[in-house]
């Protein structure tokens, strides 16, 4: 399938112009203002034999219903195969899923509308079908523009490093010598001993070029969610807004930028070693998830510095990639259905959770409704009930994965917040020179933790926040290695 490549780009703003629910924290938030715009970007590729459309959105995740609506809207359009569209999220927590607020619906289901937290909702809020229609309309038109705008061009690659991602699961020692992990734990505490896993500072880039050698766009794969701003009540693309500005300032003001969140289930853009010293109380409040927390650092400065580090890596890669442009790369695109063992619980855990919820809810009534901290207290128990119901329907978790060969590189999608150890395993052992992971793609899979994370405990490793455990992570790694190697032959 080594034929001349055709390349199309498009981008669109997806910021609602009315108040909307922000998704990503356990406390309810309605957007109060727009700090910076939310963006969707599409890269369309075809070589006459195969095709791919890679989409990235400044969102916390991509629901399967969004993808279904998008494919329904686009299938058959001008030769485009909608099954060749993959949509991923940068995983900002100051945006929307453009669907119903799933967390709010879950609490109402268990507590009842009359006991669950009451919300003050603006009369002009955009939500439900109207919000979904807004997103589908904007993104489908963007994809049409990228697809219709395909022109002959060239592609090149670069690998570099940018200090963006840091492990977010510190490990602490109990007085008896046992250890536990705490997501966003304060490393300045006396019993901090190490981090549970590694940090991944890799930066992988795909550059696209016009026939006369002009840069048209760049895909930037950073294994880190965009969550410096995550605790607040405004819309923001987080550090990617700043990265885009710096990249364009250093390279070309018109260049398209496709941000791809790599495997980053245990990564975050905050260096906990540095910030813990002046944020011990703030990190405790952060973990409580009961309301907004203002930490002792400048959000804009953090985002700006992070964005500039990304831009520096892109520029260094550009200086090499511009000398290695290829117009005739292999393009092969497979979409496979993967089935992994659902992480299950024991019946006694379900019954215990059910009992504790029933007892806890006795203190609330329509006149004395739950506060945010009360709902957070039920979160783990709610997860056990939902898992019990799910495992009585199926013991498997199924999802589509896109595997794309582009020259000597591979692009892989997963629906999980995938812990970085699994990505390391795939990158090291497969036959592709580079592997671009896009996590949180095409559906929601929860975290996929390691054995160390499950043993350490804390959010991101419990059944409540995971659908698949380490056994499934091992199986997924082997499947992806095998499928990549098939395409690289």
Secondary structure, DSSP 4 states (H G I P E B T S, - for coil): -B---EEEEEEEE---SS--EEBSSSS-EE--EESS--EEEEEEEE-SS-EEEEEEESSS---HHHHHHHHHHHTTGGG--GGGEEEEE---SSB--SS--HHHHHHHHHH-TTTSPP----TT---HHHHHHHHHHHHHHHHHHHHHT-EEEEEEEEEEE-TT-EE-EEEEE-TTS-EEEEET--TTSTTEEEESS----EEEEEEEEETTS-EEEEEEEESS---SSTTSSEE--THHHHHHHHHHHHT-TT-EEEEEE-S-TTEESS-HHHHGGG-HHHHHHHHHTSS----SS-HHHHHHHHHHHHHHHHHHHHHHHTTS-BSS-BEEEEEEEEEEEBP---HHHHHHHHHHHHHHHTT-BTTBPPPHHHHHHTHHHHHHHHHHHHHTT-SEEEEEEEEEEETTEEEEE-SSEE-HHHHHHHHHHSS-SEEEEE-SBSS--BEE--HHHHHH-STTSSGGGBSB-HHHHHHHHHHHHHHHHHHT-
